[in-house]
Amino acid sequence: MFDNIICQNSTELLKDDILKNRLPGSILFYGPAASGKLSCALETARVLSCEKEGEWTCTCPSCLKHKALVSQNVLITGSGNKILEINAAKNTLLVMNIQNSRHLEASRYLFIRAVRKLTSRFSPVLWEGEDKLAKFSPLLESINDNLELIQPGKVLPEDSDLRKIVDSITADCQKLESSFLYSSLPVSQIRNFSSWAHRTSANSASGKKIIIIENAEQMLDGSKNALLKILEEPPKDTVFILTTTQKGAMLPTILSRLRTYSFIERSVAQQQDLIQRVFHTTSLSGNQYQTINDFLQTFLPVTPETLYAHAESFFSKIAEGHIPDVPSLVTACAGFEPRIVFKIFLQGIIESQKKLLSSGAGAETSASLLNILREAWNSVSVYNQNPAAVLEELTRSIMQLNFLNDGILRNQK
């Protein structure tokens, strides 16, 4: 039980609560990114639905469905950047296949689960009544058709054919994540999963219904209030598992209805060990990965260092009163796809403006600038606006801020 959650002592408390039948219907996993919160939520769902003792090696029908992430008793929702994990798992599968490694089957499961961590968020249950459902359905169908070709138990295609299949899956996943995934849980999905939870499930005999809400702190006020109402009167035989990296951003009234489990930042050595155990690799080009995020970011189309350099140049040009070449910037940054590329670029601007904090006037300007950058990110992630258009507006907003503050960006950049 929880054998796949590495170096997190909270799983012992969680295991004890489950074995003593004192796990409440609403819980929260909080801690830093890449600390295993979603994996633990999925494992909790499996254990609660297991037809036997809940051990990781169990092969009961319910556990097999949970391990493949196809259980009809689980809904996953909330925002998440999954494309880097999918790319990393794809690379592992391709390498293990070429090497005919003993880790090949594990790598197959790793890739399939990585893909379904994304596609599970597009369940018709969650999107019922939305126009987007018809728009992304062809992408889901294509992904599922290709996944069927590499299901466990089937002989994997030849290397070249396997690469074509997984490349197609990954491309469709990127479109799905960038074009359709909400960055904050909408009220409509809360209403939909509430209705689903209250309905009698044909599979209720195989365990509890589980609703996993990842990055719960990113909900807007309307969604928070809708969720609070459900948690006040929780549906029978349903467990809500929320995850967050920012416990302090959660609504206090929601927190008061959740039992919390803390996840810690793993040490560098522990993270390196996890990378080896899960992805069966330690480095690319001879460089040792320091963290899981370092490893995942090697699968970006543009390195974080390059993005930071472009961000510094973008900010400096505006500070000097010049208009950046946005089309060239978009091209150099791979079209800001996946969307996390745009987020890293904005983080680069944040780093570039830190000298403003050395004075009172600069600190006030910095606060205004951070609000502008936050709006830019929301425009891309929440409202799905074109990054090029957002950068044009960002340029105008920063230039206006600089003008209203007597050219302070030029003086303190």
Contacts in CASP RR format, 6 or more apart in sequence:
PFRMAT RR
TARGET T0000
AUTHOR 0000-0000-0000
METHOD contacts of the structure
MODEL  1
MFDNIICQNSTELLKDDILKNRLPGSILFYGPAASGKLSCALETARVLSC
EKEGEWTCTCPSCLKHKALVSQNVLITGSGNKILEINAAKNTLLVMNIQN
SRHLEASRYLFIRAVRKLTSRFSPVLWEGEDKLAKFSPLLESINDNLELI
QPGKVLPEDSDLRKIVDSITADCQKLESSFLYSSLPVSQIRNFSSWAHRT
SANSASGKKIIIIENAEQMLDGSKNALLKILEEPPKDTVFILTTTQKGAM
LPTILSRLRTYSFIERSVAQQQDLIQRVFHTTSLSGNQYQTINDFLQTFL
PVTPETLYAHAESFFSKIAEGHIPDVPSLVTACAGFEPRIVFKIFLQGII
ESQKKLLSSGAGAETSASLLNILREAWNSVSVYNQNPAAVLEELTRSIMQ
LNFLNDGILRNQK
1 15 0 8 1.000
1 18 0 8 1.000
1 43 0 8 1.000
1 47 0 8 1.000
1 53 0 8 1.000
1 54 0 8 1.000
1 55 0 8 1.000
1 56 0 8 1.000
2 11 0 8 1.000
2 14 0 8 1.000
2 15 0 8 1.000
2 40 0 8 1.000
2 43 0 8 1.000
2 47 0 8 1.000
2 56 0 8 1.000
3 56 0 8 1.000
4 39 0 8 1.000
4 43 0 8 1.000
4 56 0 8 1.000
5 11 0 8 1.000
5 36 0 8 1.000
5 39 0 8 1.000
5 40 0 8 1.000
5 43 0 8 1.000
6 266 0 8 1.000
6 270 0 8 1.000
6 273 0 8 1.000
6 274 0 8 1.000
6 277 0 8 1.000
7 266 0 8 1.000
7 267 0 8 1.000
7 270 0 8 1.000
7 274 0 8 1.000
8 35 0 8 1.000
8 36 0 8 1.000
8 40 0 8 1.000
8 263 0 8 1.000
8 264 0 8 1.000
8 266 0 8 1.000
9 264 0 8 1.000
10 29 0 8 1.000
10 40 0 8 1.000
10 261 0 8 1.000
10 262 0 8 1.000
10 263 0 8 1.000
11 40 0 8 1.000
13 261 0 8 1.000
14 23 0 8 1.000
14 40 0 8 1.000
14 44 0 8 1.000
14 261 0 8 1.000
17 23 0 8 1.000
17 259 0 8 1.000
18 44 0 8 1.000
18 47 0 8 1.000
18 48 0 8 1.000
23 48 0 8 1.000
23 239 0 8 1.000
23 259 0 8 1.000
24 258 0 8 1.000
24 259 0 8 1.000
25 234 0 8 1.000
25 238 0 8 1.000
25 239 0 8 1.000
25 240 0 8 1.000
26 231 0 8 1.000
26 234 0 8 1.000
26 239 0 8 1.000
26 240 0 8 1.000
26 242 0 8 1.000
26 257 0 8 1.000
26 258 0 8 1.000
26 259 0 8 1.000
27 44 0 8 1.000
27 239 0 8 1.000
27 240 0 8 1.000
27 241 0 8 1.000
27 242 0 8 1.000
27 258 0 8 1.000
27 259 0 8 1.000
27 260 0 8 1.000
27 261 0 8 1.000
28 216 0 8 1.000
28 241 0 8 1.000
28 242 0 8 1.000
28 243 0 8 1.000
28 244 0 8 1.000
28 247 0 8 1.000
28 250 0 8 1.000
28 255 0 8 1.000
28 258 0 8 1.000
28 259 0 8 1.000
28 260 0 8 1.000
28 261 0 8 1.000
29 37 0 8 1.000
29 40 0 8 1.000
29 41 0 8 1.000
29 241 0 8 1.000
29 242 0 8 1.000
29 243 0 8 1.000
29 244 0 8 1.000
29 260 0 8 1.000
29 261 0 8 1.000
29 263 0 8 1.000
30 37 0 8 1.000
30 243 0 8 1.000
30 244 0 8 1.000
30 245 0 8 1.000
30 246 0 8 1.000
30 247 0 8 1.000
30 260 0 8 1.000
30 261 0 8 1.000
30 262 0 8 1.000
30 263 0 8 1.000
31 37 0 8 1.000
31 244 0 8 1.000
31 245 0 8 1.000
31 247 0 8 1.000
31 262 0 8 1.000
31 263 0 8 1.000
31 264 0 8 1.000
31 265 0 8 1.000
32 245 0 8 1.000
32 263 0 8 1.000
32 264 0 8 1.000
32 265 0 8 1.000
33 245 0 8 1.000
33 293 0 8 1.000
34 271 0 8 1.000
34 291 0 8 1.000
34 292 0 8 1.000
34 293 0 8 1.000
34 296 0 8 1.000
35 263 0 8 1.000
35 264 0 8 1.000
35 265 0 8 1.000
35 266 0 8 1.000
36 263 0 8 1.000
37 214 0 8 1.000
37 243 0 8 1.000
37 263 0 8 1.000
38 117 0 8 1.000
38 212 0 8 1.000
38 214 0 8 1.000
38 243 0 8 1.000
40 261 0 8 1.000
40 263 0 8 1.000
41 210 0 8 1.000
41 212 0 8 1.000
41 214 0 8 1.000
41 241 0 8 1.000
41 243 0 8 1.000
42 66 0 8 1.000
42 69 0 8 1.000
42 74 0 8 1.000
42 212 0 8 1.000
43 56 0 8 1.000
44 210 0 8 1.000
44 239 0 8 1.000
44 241 0 8 1.000
45 66 0 8 1.000
45 71 0 8 1.000
45 73 0 8 1.000
45 74 0 8 1.000
45 210 0 8 1.000
45 212 0 8 1.000
45 239 0 8 1.000
45 241 0 8 1.000
46 54 0 8 1.000
46 62 0 8 1.000
46 63 0 8 1.000
46 66 0 8 1.000
46 67 0 8 1.000
47 54 0 8 1.000
48 207 0 8 1.000
48 208 0 8 1.000
48 210 0 8 1.000
48 239 0 8 1.000
49 62 0 8 1.000
49 63 0 8 1.000
49 66 0 8 1.000
49 71 0 8 1.000
49 73 0 8 1.000
49 206 0 8 1.000
49 207 0 8 1.000
49 208 0 8 1.000
49 210 0 8 1.000
50 58 0 8 1.000
50 60 0 8 1.000
50 62 0 8 1.000
50 63 0 8 1.000
51 58 0 8 1.000
51 60 0 8 1.000
51 61 0 8 1.000
51 62 0 8 1.000
51 63 0 8 1.000
51 206 0 8 1.000
52 58 0 8 1.000
52 60 0 8 1.000
52 63 0 8 1.000
54 63 0 8 1.000
61 206 0 8 1.000
62 71 0 8 1.000
62 206 0 8 1.000
62 207 0 8 1.000
65 71 0 8 1.000
65 72 0 8 1.000
66 74 0 8 1.000
67 109 0 8 1.000
67 113 0 8 1.000
68 109 0 8 1.000
68 112 0 8 1.000
68 113 0 8 1.000
68 116 0 8 1.000
68 152 0 8 1.000
69 112 0 8 1.000
69 113 0 8 1.000
69 116 0 8 1.000
69 117 0 8 1.000
69 120 0 8 1.000
70 116 0 8 1.000
71 203 0 8 1.000
72 201 0 8 1.000
72 203 0 8 1.000
73 201 0 8 1.000
73 203 0 8 1.000
73 204 0 8 1.000
73 206 0 8 1.000
73 207 0 8 1.000
73 208 0 8 1.000
73 209 0 8 1.000
73 210 0 8 1.000
74 120 0 8 1.000
74 209 0 8 1.000
74 210 0 8 1.000
74 211 0 8 1.000
74 212 0 8 1.000
75 120 0 8 1.000
75 123 0 8 1.000
75 125 0 8 1.000
75 126 0 8 1.000
75 193 0 8 1.000
75 196 0 8 1.000
75 209 0 8 1.000
75 210 0 8 1.000
75 211 0 8 1.000
75 212 0 8 1.000
76 117 0 8 1.000
76 120 0 8 1.000
76 121 0 8 1.000
76 123 0 8 1.000
76 212 0 8 1.000
76 214 0 8 1.000
77 121 0 8 1.000
77 126 0 8 1.000
77 185 0 8 1.000
77 189 0 8 1.000
77 193 0 8 1.000
77 211 0 8 1.000
77 212 0 8 1.000
77 213 0 8 1.000
77 214 0 8 1.000
78 121 0 8 1.000
78 182 0 8 1.000
78 184 0 8 1.000
78 185 0 8 1.000
78 213 0 8 1.000
78 214 0 8 1.000
78 215 0 8 1.000
78 216 0 8 1.000
78 218 0 8 1.000
79 181 0 8 1.000
79 182 0 8 1.000
79 183 0 8 1.000
79 184 0 8 1.000
79 185 0 8 1.000
79 214 0 8 1.000
79 215 0 8 1.000
79 218 0 8 1.000
79 381 0 8 1.000
80 177 0 8 1.000
80 181 0 8 1.000
80 214 0 8 1.000
80 215 0 8 1.000
81 177 0 8 1.000
81 338 0 8 1.000
81 339 0 8 1.000
81 340 0 8 1.000
82 114 0 8 1.000
82 117 0 8 1.000
82 118 0 8 1.000
82 173 0 8 1.000
82 177 0 8 1.000
83 118 0 8 1.000
83 170 0 8 1.000
83 173 0 8 1.000
83 174 0 8 1.000
83 177 0 8 1.000
83 338 0 8 1.000
83 340 0 8 1.000
84 296 0 8 1.000
84 297 0 8 1.000
84 299 0 8 1.000
84 300 0 8 1.000
84 338 0 8 1.000
84 340 0 8 1.000
85 114 0 8 1.000
85 117 0 8 1.000
85 296 0 8 1.000
86 111 0 8 1.000
86 114 0 8 1.000
86 115 0 8 1.000
86 118 0 8 1.000
86 169 0 8 1.000
86 170 0 8 1.000
86 173 0 8 1.000
87 170 0 8 1.000
87 299 0 8 1.000
88 114 0 8 1.000
88 279 0 8 1.000
88 295 0 8 1.000
88 296 0 8 1.000
88 299 0 8 1.000
89 107 0 8 1.000
89 110 0 8 1.000
89 111 0 8 1.000
89 113 0 8 1.000
89 114 0 8 1.000
89 115 0 8 1.000
89 279 0 8 1.000
90 111 0 8 1.000
90 166 0 8 1.000
90 167 0 8 1.000
90 169 0 8 1.000
90 170 0 8 1.000
91 279 0 8 1.000
91 281 0 8 1.000
91 299 0 8 1.000
92 107 0 8 1.000
92 110 0 8 1.000
92 111 0 8 1.000
92 279 0 8 1.000
92 280 0 8 1.000
92 281 0 8 1.000
93 104 0 8 1.000
93 107 0 8 1.000
93 108 0 8 1.000
93 110 0 8 1.000
93 111 0 8 1.000
93 162 0 8 1.000
93 166 0 8 1.000
94 159 0 8 1.000
94 162 0 8 1.000
94 163 0 8 1.000
94 166 0 8 1.000
95 101 0 8 1.000
95 107 0 8 1.000
95 280 0 8 1.000
95 281 0 8 1.000
96 103 0 8 1.000
96 104 0 8 1.000
96 107 0 8 1.000
96 280 0 8 1.000
97 104 0 8 1.000
97 107 0 8 1.000
97 156 0 8 1.000
97 159 0 8 1.000
97 162 0 8 1.000
98 159 0 8 1.000
101 107 0 8 1.000
101 280 0 8 1.000
103 280 0 8 1.000
104 156 0 8 1.000
105 152 0 8 1.000
107 280 0 8 1.000
108 150 0 8 1.000
108 152 0 8 1.000
108 156 0 8 1.000
109 152 0 8 1.000
110 278 0 8 1.000
110 279 0 8 1.000
111 150 0 8 1.000
111 166 0 8 1.000
112 147 0 8 1.000
112 150 0 8 1.000
112 151 0 8 1.000
112 152 0 8 1.000
115 143 0 8 1.000
115 147 0 8 1.000
115 169 0 8 1.000
115 173 0 8 1.000
118 173 0 8 1.000
118 176 0 8 1.000
118 177 0 8 1.000
118 181 0 8 1.000
119 140 0 8 1.000
119 143 0 8 1.000
119 144 0 8 1.000
119 173 0 8 1.000
119 176 0 8 1.000
121 181 0 8 1.000
122 136 0 8 1.000
122 140 0 8 1.000
122 176 0 8 1.000
122 180 0 8 1.000
124 133 0 8 1.000
125 192 0 8 1.000
125 193 0 8 1.000
125 196 0 8 1.000
126 189 0 8 1.000
126 192 0 8 1.000
126 193 0 8 1.000
127 133 0 8 1.000
127 189 0 8 1.000
127 192 0 8 1.000
128 192 0 8 1.000
129 188 0 8 1.000
130 188 0 8 1.000
132 180 0 8 1.000
135 180 0 8 1.000
136 176 0 8 1.000
136 179 0 8 1.000
136 180 0 8 1.000
139 172 0 8 1.000
139 175 0 8 1.000
139 176 0 8 1.000
140 176 0 8 1.000
142 168 0 8 1.000
142 172 0 8 1.000
143 169 0 8 1.000
143 172 0 8 1.000
143 173 0 8 1.000
143 176 0 8 1.000
146 165 0 8 1.000
146 166 0 8 1.000
146 168 0 8 1.000
146 169 0 8 1.000
146 172 0 8 1.000
147 169 0 8 1.000
149 157 0 8 1.000
149 165 0 8 1.000
150 156 0 8 1.000
150 157 0 8 1.000
150 162 0 8 1.000
150 165 0 8 1.000
150 166 0 8 1.000
156 162 0 8 1.000
157 165 0 8 1.000
174 337 0 8 1.000
174 338 0 8 1.000
177 338 0 8 1.000
177 339 0 8 1.000
178 337 0 8 1.000
178 338 0 8 1.000
178 339 0 8 1.000
179 384 0 8 1.000
182 189 0 8 1.000
182 382 0 8 1.000
183 218 0 8 1.000
183 378 0 8 1.000
183 381 0 8 1.000
183 382 0 8 1.000
184 218 0 8 1.000
184 219 0 8 1.000
184 220 0 8 1.000
184 223 0 8 1.000
184 382 0 8 1.000
185 213 0 8 1.000
185 216 0 8 1.000
185 218 0 8 1.000
185 219 0 8 1.000
185 223 0 8 1.000
185 227 0 8 1.000
186 223 0 8 1.000
187 222 0 8 1.000
187 223 0 8 1.000
187 226 0 8 1.000
190 223 0 8 1.000
190 226 0 8 1.000
190 227 0 8 1.000
190 230 0 8 1.000
191 226 0 8 1.000
193 211 0 8 1.000
194 226 0 8 1.000
194 230 0 8 1.000
194 235 0 8 1.000
196 209 0 8 1.000
197 209 0 8 1.000
197 211 0 8 1.000
197 230 0 8 1.000
197 235 0 8 1.000
197 238 0 8 1.000
198 235 0 8 1.000
201 209 0 8 1.000
204 237 0 8 1.000
207 237 0 8 1.000
208 237 0 8 1.000
208 238 0 8 1.000
208 239 0 8 1.000
209 235 0 8 1.000
209 237 0 8 1.000
209 238 0 8 1.000
209 239 0 8 1.000
210 238 0 8 1.000
210 239 0 8 1.000
210 241 0 8 1.000
211 238 0 8 1.000
211 239 0 8 1.000
211 240 0 8 1.000
211 241 0 8 1.000
212 241 0 8 1.000
212 242 0 8 1.000
212 243 0 8 1.000
213 227 0 8 1.000
213 240 0 8 1.000
213 241 0 8 1.000
213 242 0 8 1.000
213 243 0 8 1.000
214 243 0 8 1.000
215 243 0 8 1.000
215 244 0 8 1.000
215 245 0 8 1.000
216 227 0 8 1.000
216 242 0 8 1.000
216 243 0 8 1.000
216 244 0 8 1.000
216 250 0 8 1.000
216 254 0 8 1.000
217 244 0 8 1.000
217 245 0 8 1.000
217 246 0 8 1.000
217 247 0 8 1.000
217 248 0 8 1.000
217 249 0 8 1.000
217 250 0 8 1.000
219 227 0 8 1.000
224 251 0 8 1.000
224 254 0 8 1.000
227 254 0 8 1.000
228 251 0 8 1.000
228 253 0 8 1.000
228 254 0 8 1.000
228 257 0 8 1.000
230 240 0 8 1.000
231 240 0 8 1.000
231 254 0 8 1.000
231 257 0 8 1.000
231 258 0 8 1.000
232 257 0 8 1.000
234 240 0 8 1.000
242 258 0 8 1.000
244 250 0 8 1.000
247 255 0 8 1.000
247 260 0 8 1.000
266 274 0 8 1.000
266 292 0 8 1.000
268 290 0 8 1.000
268 291 0 8 1.000
271 289 0 8 1.000
271 290 0 8 1.000
271 291 0 8 1.000
271 292 0 8 1.000
272 282 0 8 1.000
272 288 0 8 1.000
272 289 0 8 1.000
272 290 0 8 1.000
274 292 0 8 1.000
275 281 0 8 1.000
275 282 0 8 1.000
275 289 0 8 1.000
275 292 0 8 1.000
275 295 0 8 1.000
276 282 0 8 1.000
279 295 0 8 1.000
282 288 0 8 1.000
282 289 0 8 1.000
283 289 0 8 1.000
284 298 0 8 1.000
289 295 0 8 1.000
289 298 0 8 1.000
297 303 0 8 1.000
297 304 0 8 1.000
297 344 0 8 1.000
300 340 0 8 1.000
300 341 0 8 1.000
300 344 0 8 1.000
301 334 0 8 1.000
301 337 0 8 1.000
301 341 0 8 1.000
302 332 0 8 1.000
302 333 0 8 1.000
302 334 0 8 1.000
302 341 0 8 1.000
304 344 0 8 1.000
306 332 0 8 1.000
307 333 0 8 1.000
307 341 0 8 1.000
307 344 0 8 1.000
307 345 0 8 1.000
307 348 0 8 1.000
308 344 0 8 1.000
308 347 0 8 1.000
308 348 0 8 1.000
308 351 0 8 1.000
310 329 0 8 1.000
310 332 0 8 1.000
310 333 0 8 1.000
310 345 0 8 1.000
311 345 0 8 1.000
311 346 0 8 1.000
311 347 0 8 1.000
311 348 0 8 1.000
311 349 0 8 1.000
311 351 0 8 1.000
311 352 0 8 1.000
312 348 0 8 1.000
312 349 0 8 1.000
312 351 0 8 1.000
312 352 0 8 1.000
313 324 0 8 1.000
314 324 0 8 1.000
314 329 0 8 1.000
314 345 0 8 1.000
314 349 0 8 1.000
314 391 0 8 1.000
315 349 0 8 1.000
315 352 0 8 1.000
315 353 0 8 1.000
315 398 0 8 1.000
315 409 0 8 1.000
315 413 0 8 1.000
316 352 0 8 1.000
316 413 0 8 1.000
317 323 0 8 1.000
317 324 0 8 1.000
318 324 0 8 1.000
318 395 0 8 1.000
318 398 0 8 1.000
318 399 0 8 1.000
318 402 0 8 1.000
318 409 0 8 1.000
319 402 0 8 1.000
319 407 0 8 1.000
319 409 0 8 1.000
319 410 0 8 1.000
319 413 0 8 1.000
320 410 0 8 1.000
321 399 0 8 1.000
321 402 0 8 1.000
321 410 0 8 1.000
323 395 0 8 1.000
323 399 0 8 1.000
324 391 0 8 1.000
324 395 0 8 1.000
326 388 0 8 1.000
326 391 0 8 1.000
326 392 0 8 1.000
326 395 0 8 1.000
327 388 0 8 1.000
329 391 0 8 1.000
330 336 0 8 1.000
330 387 0 8 1.000
330 388 0 8 1.000
330 391 0 8 1.000
333 341 0 8 1.000
333 342 0 8 1.000
333 345 0 8 1.000
334 341 0 8 1.000
335 341 0 8 1.000
335 387 0 8 1.000
336 342 0 8 1.000
336 345 0 8 1.000
336 380 0 8 1.000
336 387 0 8 1.000
339 380 0 8 1.000
339 381 0 8 1.000
342 377 0 8 1.000
342 380 0 8 1.000
342 381 0 8 1.000
342 387 0 8 1.000
342 390 0 8 1.000
343 377 0 8 1.000
343 381 0 8 1.000
346 373 0 8 1.000
346 376 0 8 1.000
346 377 0 8 1.000
349 369 0 8 1.000
349 373 0 8 1.000
350 370 0 8 1.000
350 373 0 8 1.000
352 413 0 8 1.000
353 366 0 8 1.000
353 369 0 8 1.000
353 409 0 8 1.000
353 413 0 8 1.000
354 366 0 8 1.000
355 412 0 8 1.000
355 413 0 8 1.000
356 362 0 8 1.000
356 363 0 8 1.000
356 365 0 8 1.000
356 366 0 8 1.000
356 369 0 8 1.000
356 408 0 8 1.000
356 409 0 8 1.000
356 412 0 8 1.000
357 363 0 8 1.000
357 366 0 8 1.000
358 412 0 8 1.000
359 412 0 8 1.000
361 405 0 8 1.000
361 408 0 8 1.000
362 405 0 8 1.000
362 408 0 8 1.000
362 412 0 8 1.000
365 401 0 8 1.000
365 405 0 8 1.000
365 408 0 8 1.000
365 409 0 8 1.000
368 401 0 8 1.000
369 398 0 8 1.000
369 401 0 8 1.000
372 394 0 8 1.000
372 397 0 8 1.000
372 398 0 8 1.000
372 401 0 8 1.000
373 394 0 8 1.000
375 397 0 8 1.000
376 390 0 8 1.000
376 391 0 8 1.000
376 393 0 8 1.000
376 394 0 8 1.000
379 385 0 8 1.000
379 390 0 8 1.000
379 393 0 8 1.000
380 387 0 8 1.000
380 390 0 8 1.000
398 409 0 8 1.000
401 409 0 8 1.000
402 408 0 8 1.000
402 409 0 8 1.000
402 410 0 8 1.000
END
